[in-house]
Amino acid sequence: MYTIEEFDKEKTKVLKYVLYKKRTEKEIRTKFKTQIEENMLEDILQDLKENGYVSDENYIERAIHEYIALKNFSVKEIKYKLMSKGISSSLAEDYIQKKEEELNEYEQKSADNIVLKKSVNMEETEIRQYLMKKGYTEEHIKSALEKLEE
């Protein structure tokens, strides 16, 4: 076991890490697994979750809003990015399904943006392959290429 003082000291470290930048549960575990005893880390995580400092659901929400504001990603790329941060596939999938319409619109805009940028120095077939490799749907690729021809 451990003392309340030890717990508070370690919890403060984890809290600073989380408040600096929102983190997933897996990122926290990875960072502190060698520094904090396992049972104490579990208790700290439980405490932070109960108090709303750590929530993978909130992390997904924030991360997706950030991607939408700053990047041109396919929905598939967003899902892989979330999974690389330790978000479970099913949790990411559930969120994506809940926001399907919004994310489809975003993916179409992203495809349109990429086609516009790439059309300056790439052939249509190269652009199509690029978008397919990035995980864009055939429907969005086709629509973006048609807009370019107009």
SULLIN-V966788 format. One record per residue. N is the residue number from 0. SS is DSSP state (A for helix, B for strand, O for the rest). PSI is psi in whole degrees, 0 to 359 (none if undefined). OMEGA is omega in radians with two decimals (none if undefined). Layout:
BEGIN
n->{N | N}
ss->{SS | SS}
psi->{PSI | PSI}
omega->{OMEGA | OMEGA}
END
This chain:
BEGIN
n->{0 | 1 | 2 | 3 | 4 | 5 | 6 | 7 | 8 | 9 | 10 | 11 | 12 | 13 | 14 | 15 | 16 | 17 | 18 | 19 | 20 | 21 | 22 | 23 | 24 | 25 | 26 | 27 | 28 | 29 | 30 | 31 | 32 | 33 | 34 | 35 | 36 | 37 | 38 | 39 | 40 | 41 | 42 | 43 | 44 | 45 | 46 | 47 | 48 | 49 | 50 | 51 | 52 | 53 | 54 | 55 | 56 | 57 | 58 | 59 | 60 | 61 | 62 | 63 | 64 | 65 | 66 | 67 | 68 | 69 | 70 | 71 | 72 | 73 | 74 | 75 | 76 | 77 | 78 | 79 | 80 | 81 | 82 | 83 | 84 | 85 | 86 | 87 | 88 | 89 | 90 | 91 | 92 | 93 | 94 | 95 | 96 | 97 | 98 | 99 | 100 | 101 | 102 | 103 | 104 | 105 | 106 | 107 | 108 | 109 | 110 | 111 | 112 | 113 | 114 | 115 | 116 | 117 | 118 | 119 | 120 | 121 | 122 | 123 | 124 | 125 | 126 | 127 | 128 | 129 | 130 | 131 | 132 | 133 | 134 | 135 | 136 | 137 | 138 | 139 | 140 | 141 | 142 | 143 | 144 | 145 | 146 | 147 | 148 | 149}
ss->{O | O | O | A | A | A | A | A | A | A | A | A | A | A | A | A | A | A | A | A | O | O | O | O | A | A | A | A | A | A | A | A | O | O | O | O | O | A | A | A | A | A | A | A | A | A | A | A | A | A | O | O | O | O | O | A | A | A | A | A | A | A | A | A | A | A | A | A | A | A | O | O | O | O | A | A | A | A | A | A | A | A | A | A | O | O | O | O | A | A | A | A | A | A | A | A | A | A | O | A | A | A | A | A | A | A | A | A | A | A | A | A | A | A | A | A | A | A | O | O | O | O | O | A | A | A | A | A | A | A | A | A | A | O | O | O | O | A | A | A | A | A | A | A | A | A | A | A | A | O}
psi->{180 | 162 | 164 | 323 | 314 | 315 | 310 | 319 | 312 | 322 | 322 | 319 | 311 | 318 | 318 | 317 | 318 | 322 | 333 | 316 | 135 | 137 | 156 | 164 | 319 | 320 | 320 | 314 | 314 | 316 | 318 | 3 | 331 | 347 | 331 | 136 | 141 | 312 | 320 | 318 | 318 | 315 | 320 | 314 | 316 | 315 | 315 | 325 | 314 | 327 | 7 | 12 | 333 | 121 | 114 | 328 | 315 | 324 | 315 | 311 | 308 | 315 | 316 | 319 | 321 | 315 | 315 | 321 | 327 | 339 | 165 | 96 | 155 | 163 | 323 | 317 | 320 | 314 | 315 | 322 | 316 | 317 | 326 | 341 | 3 | 9 | 135 | 149 | 318 | 323 | 316 | 315 | 316 | 314 | 315 | 320 | 320 | 325 | 27 | 312 | 311 | 317 | 328 | 318 | 315 | 315 | 322 | 315 | 319 | 314 | 317 | 314 | 315 | 316 | 316 | 313 | 314 | 338 | 342 | 319 | 18 | 149 | 159 | 318 | 324 | 320 | 315 | 313 | 319 | 312 | 322 | 318 | 328 | 354 | 13 | 149 | 153 | 320 | 315 | 323 | 312 | 313 | 317 | 319 | 323 | 319 | 324 | 322 | 337 | none}
omega->{-3.09 | -3.12 | 3.10 | 3.12 | 3.12 | 3.14 | -3.12 | -3.13 | -3.12 | 3.13 | 3.11 | 3.11 | -3.11 | -3.13 | 3.09 | 3.13 | -3.11 | -3.10 | 3.10 | 3.12 | -3.12 | -3.07 | 3.03 | 3.12 | -3.12 | 3.11 | -3.14 | 3.13 | -3.11 | -3.10 | -2.97 | -3.05 | 3.13 | -3.06 | -3.07 | 3.12 | -2.99 | -3.13 | 3.13 | 3.13 | 3.09 | -3.13 | 3.12 | 3.12 | 3.14 | 3.14 | -3.12 | 3.09 | -3.13 | -3.12 | 3.01 | 3.13 | -3.14 | 3.10 | 3.14 | 3.11 | 3.10 | 3.12 | 3.13 | -3.12 | -3.12 | -3.10 | -3.12 | 3.10 | 3.11 | 3.13 | -3.12 | -3.10 | -2.95 | -2.95 | 2.97 | -3.13 | 2.94 | 3.12 | 3.11 | 3.11 | 3.12 | -3.14 | -3.14 | 3.12 | 3.12 | -3.14 | 3.12 | 3.09 | 3.09 | 3.08 | -3.13 | -3.13 | -3.09 | 3.12 | 3.11 | -3.13 | 3.13 | -3.13 | -3.12 | 3.11 | 3.12 | -3.08 | -3.01 | -3.08 | 3.13 | -3.11 | 3.07 | 3.08 | 3.13 | -3.12 | 3.12 | 3.11 | 3.12 | 3.13 | 3.11 | -3.14 | -3.11 | 3.14 | 3.14 | -3.13 | -3.04 | -3.06 | -3.14 | -3.07 | 3.11 | 3.05 | -3.12 | -3.12 | 3.11 | 3.12 | 3.13 | -3.13 | 3.12 | -3.12 | 3.12 | 3.13 | 3.14 | 3.06 | 3.10 | 3.13 | 3.13 | -3.13 | -3.13 | 3.12 | -3.11 | -3.13 | -3.13 | 3.14 | 3.11 | 3.11 | -3.13 | -3.10 | -3.10 | none}
END
